[in-house]
Amino acid sequence: MKKNYKSILILVILCLLFIFSIINSNLVIQNILDYSLLFLTKLFPVSFLFFILSNLLIEYGFVEMIQYYLSINMSTVYVYIISLISGFPSGVVCVSDLYQKGIIEKEDADKMLIFSHFPNPLFLFGTVSSVIGSFSLTIKLFLSIFISNTLLFFTCHNKKSRYLLEIPHPDNFSMVLGQSIRKSFQLLEIIYGTSLFFYLIAFFILSIGNYSSFGYVFIYGIFDLTKGVFATSIISNSIVRSFFILFFIQFGTISIHMQVKGILANSSLSYFSFFKGRIFGMILSLLLFLLFLFF
């Protein structure tokens, strides 16, 4: 019965969105084009190369090599580093890949989902910094995110390696590179399509009512991170803008959560672990950012 209600609710929302798109076709098309340009210029350049490199490292046995020679559980450290430099949802993709290749077990993979959520540094220090308009606030934002996720990392980190794995040596680099490029494009397609879909839902909600500036920002930000970040520019106070952006990043927007659920759909890994990590990470980072404001 509960599934029936859920399906009916989804169908009603989709029908309303479909009718809205027909009535306002020109406006919807223009918004799709605007968002596509935003994605291509702000998100694609900072994500594509990192996705390829992280996949190549996995395919060429970087994790297995460290674990084999040093007898330490490098997999958690690797996920932490990839998450930090690549940005979400690459950390979740990395955890899923390691689990499906048998490099890590489910217990460790579920723990890794808790701390594998970082924004891409180029996005943070480029796009976010320009919106906030203060480099010092951006630094405090970054430190709040970095320290909170690092605390979660040390809490969940399994120091001992329980695995003794052979180091793979792929013969055909061009084939592995092609597979990595294809996987990166597939991931970016999921990110783009999901983000665009929920951006249009937010646009639909905002078009049928009158909202305050905070309500406007919150609705865009809770559905889509990129548009939510840019929407904060209507708020005059840079500190308030920073709190909104920090919340959107650390909790994760609906589009990000749907991306994660889609990535984990073909595995037995727990989405709840990721969600739990977002709650703890959001609370820790907001408290840390509040503390940094006094220094």
N, C-alpha and C positions, 0 to 999 in steps of 0.2 A: 504493500500500500504506500509506504514511504517513497519507494522508487517511482511509483506512478505519479505521486504529487510532484516529485522532482522533475520528471519528464514533462509533465504538463506545464510547470513553471518555465522550463527551458523553451518549450514550444511557443508559449505566449510571448516571451521576450523576443524570440527570433522572428515571430510574425510581426510584432510591433516594429522591430528594427527594419524588417523587409518593407513594410508599408511606409515607414519614415524615409527610407532610402529612395522609394519610388516618387513620393511627393516632393522630396528635396534633392532630386538626383544631381542637379548641377552643383549644389552646395556640398553634397557628399563626395562627389568626384573631385572637387577642388581640395577638400580636406584630405582625401586619400593621396592626392598628388603632393600636397604640402608635407604630409607625414612621411611619404616615401622619400622625399628630398631630405628631410630631417634624418631619417634612418641612414641613407647613403652617405651623408656628409658628416654625421656625428658618431654613429654607432659602428657601421661597417668597417671603416678604416682602422679603428682601435681594437677590433676583435678578430678579424679574419686571420691575420698572420699568427697571433698567439694561439688560436685554435689549431692551426696546422702544426706549429712547433710542438705543442703539448702532445698531440697525437703521434707525431714522429718519435718523440722521446719514449712514449709507451711502447710503440711497435719495435723499437730497437733495444728494448730491455733495460732502460735506464734504472727502473725500480729494482728489477731482478739483480742487476749487476751490483748495486749498492748493498742490497740485502745479502748477496752471496759472499762478497768480499769482506764486509764489515759486520755481518751477523746482527744487524739492527733492523728494526721495522721502518724502513725508509718510505714505505707507501704512504703513511700518514703525513710525513714531512713533505713528500712530493705533492700530495693533494693540497696541502696548505700553501706551498709555494705557487703551484699552478693557479689556485684560486686567487691568490694575491695579485699575480701579475696579469692574469687573463681576464678576470672579472666574471660575474655570474652570467649564464649558468654553467660555465666551463668546469667549475669545481664539481658540480653534480654529474656532469658528463664524464669527468675523469674517474669519479668514484664508481659509476656504473660500468665503465670500461674495465677497470681493474677487477671488479667483482665478476663480470662475465668472463674474463680471461682466467679466473681462478687464482689471481694473485693475492686477493684478500678474501676473507670470509664475511658472511652476512653481519655478524656481530660488530666487526670493525668497520664495515661499510656504513652501517646505520649510525655509528658514532661520528664518522667523518662527515656525514651530511649535516651535522650540527654546526660545524665550523667552516664549511666550504662555501661561504657566501661573502664575497668581497666585490666591491665595484671596481671596474677597470681603472687603474691609476690615471691613464690618459684622459678618460672621461671625467674623473673627479677633478684633476688639476687643470683641465681645459674647459669643458662645458660648464661643469658645476661652479668652478671658480669665477668664470665670467658672469654667471647669473648672480652669484652672491655678491660679487664686487669687492671682495676683501680676501687677500691672500692669507692673512693671519687667521681668519675664520675658517678658510679652507684647510689650513694645516691642523687646526683644532678638530675640525670635522674628520679629517683623515686619521688623526691619532686616536680619536674616540672609537672609530670603526676598527682600526688596527689592533688596539689594545683589547677591546672587548672580544674580538674574534680570536685573538691570541690566547686570552684567558680560557676561552672555550676549547681551544686546541690543546692546551696543556691539561685541561680537565679530562679530555677524551682520548688523549694520546696513549697508545699502547707501545711502550718502549721496546719490549722484547719481540723479536721476530719468531713467528711460529711456522715459517715457511722456508723450504729449501728448494729453490726453483732453478730450472735451466735458463741460461741467458739466450734469448733468441738472436739469430743472426740472419735477417732477411737478405736474400741474394739480389733481388731486383729493387734498387732504390726508386727507379722511376715508377714502378707499380705501387710501392708503398706511398710515395709522394702523391700519386694520383688518387689513391684511396683516402689519404688524409685531406686532400683538397675537396674531394666529393663529400666527405663527412662534415667538413667545415661549412660548406655551402648548405648542406641539409640542415645543420643546426641553425645557421643564420636564417634560413627560410622559415623554420619553426618560430624563431624569435621575432622575425618581421611580421609573419602572418598573425601570430597570437597578439602581439603588441598592437597591430593595426586594428584587429577585431575589437579589442577591449577599449581602444581609443575611440572608436566609432560609437560604442555603447555609452562611454562617458559623454561624448558630444551629443548623443541623443538625449540623455538625462538632463544635461544643462540647457538644451534647447526648449524644454517643455516646462521650465519654471524660472523663477527669479531667485538668485542666490547671492549671498554676500561674497566678498572677495575671498574670505577664508573657505567658504563652502565651495566656491569655484575651484580653488587650488586643491582642496582635499579630494573632490570628486575626480578631477583629472589625475591626481597623484596616486589615488588608491587603485585606479584601473591601469595606468601606464606610467612608468617611471620617467621616461624622457619628456613626455608632454607635461607631466607633473612638475618636473624640475623647471622647465621654461615658464610654466604658469605662475610660479612663485614670484616672477619678476614684477607682478602687479602689487606685491606687498612692499611697502616702503622701507620697513625695518629689516636690515640685513640679518640680524640675529634671529628674528622670527622666521625669515626665509630659510635660514640654516637649520632650524629645528624641524621645519616641514620636510626639507630635503633629507635630513638624517633619518627621520621616521620612514619616509618612502623607501630609502635605500636599505635600511636595516630590517624593517619588517618584510619588505618585498611587496610589490604591487600584485594585484590579482593576475595580471598577465604573466608575471614571473612565476607565481605559484602554479599556474596552469602549465607553463613550460616545464617546470620541475616534475609535475605529476605525469606529463607526457613522456619525459625522459625515463622516468622510473616505471612506466606502465608495463614494460616487457620484462621486468625483474621482480623479485620478491622483496626488494628493499622498501623501507618504511618511509613514506612521505611524512608521517607524524614526527619522525626524528628531525627532518628538515624544518617543519613548522615549529617544533619545540626550540630549535636553535634560533629561529627568527625572533621568538618571544624573548628569550634570554639575551640574545645579542642586542635587540632593540632597547631593552631596559638598561643594560650595562652601558651602552654607548650614549644614551640620553643622559644618564647620570654623570658619565665622564665628561661629556661636552659641557654640561652645566657647571661642573667643577673647573674645567679649563677656562671658562669665561671669567673667573675670578683671578686669573693669573695673567 
